[in-house]
């Protein structure tokens, strides 16, 4: 920008944006997510009650048998 008013020549400069560079994949990787397979338990974040995870039913859709809160997956 010759005079600092934004009228400089277009298309010049290093062009260092924030794109995906070498070694930076966009994949999700292993583990850490809540989709942890068919086994395991669901746990209530309110009272701590654990029940076996049912295949095909996410834990957050299950209600705690003790207090009625939505359950979460045990890690």
N, C-alpha and C positions, 0 to 999 in steps of 0.2 A: 504494500500500500504506500504509494509515494507520498501522499500528504496526510495519511491517517484518517481518511474519510471513507474508506471502503471501496475505492474505485481502482484498486490495483489490478494487475493482469491475472486472469483466471488460469487455473491449471498448473501453477507452479508451486514448488515447495516439496518437502520430503514425502508427504502423503502417508504419514504414520497414523492411521486410524486404529480403532480398537477391534479389528476383525480377529478371527481365530487364527492365531499364528501356529508355527510348528510346535508340536508337542501339546497342544491344547485341544483335546477332542471334545465333542459335544455329547458324548455318551453318558449314561447314568452310572455305570460301574456296578459293583457287586455290593450286596448287603445294605443295611441301613434303612431301607424302605419298610413300609408296613406290609407289603405283599410278601410275606415270609413263608409261603407254602402252606400245605394242609395241616401240619402239626402245630403244637404249641397250645398256649392258653390265652384266654381273654381275662383281663383284670379290671376291676372297678376302680377308677381313680378316687372315688369318694370313700368307700369302706374297705377296699383291698380284697374283696371276695374274688376268687379265681374260679373259672369254669373252663372246661375243654373247648377249644376252638372247633366250630362246626364248618365242614368243608362247604364252600359256596356262600357262606354268610359272613360278611365282614363284622368284626367285633363291634364297630361303632353302631351297627344296627341292632345289636343285642342289648337288652335291658338287664341290669343287675337284679338277681332274684331277691337280694336283701333290701336294697334301697331304691331301685328303679332307675338309677342313673345309667346313661349310655356307657358301655364298656369300651376299653381300648385294648390293643394287642400288647401282650407281655413281651418284653425284649429279652 
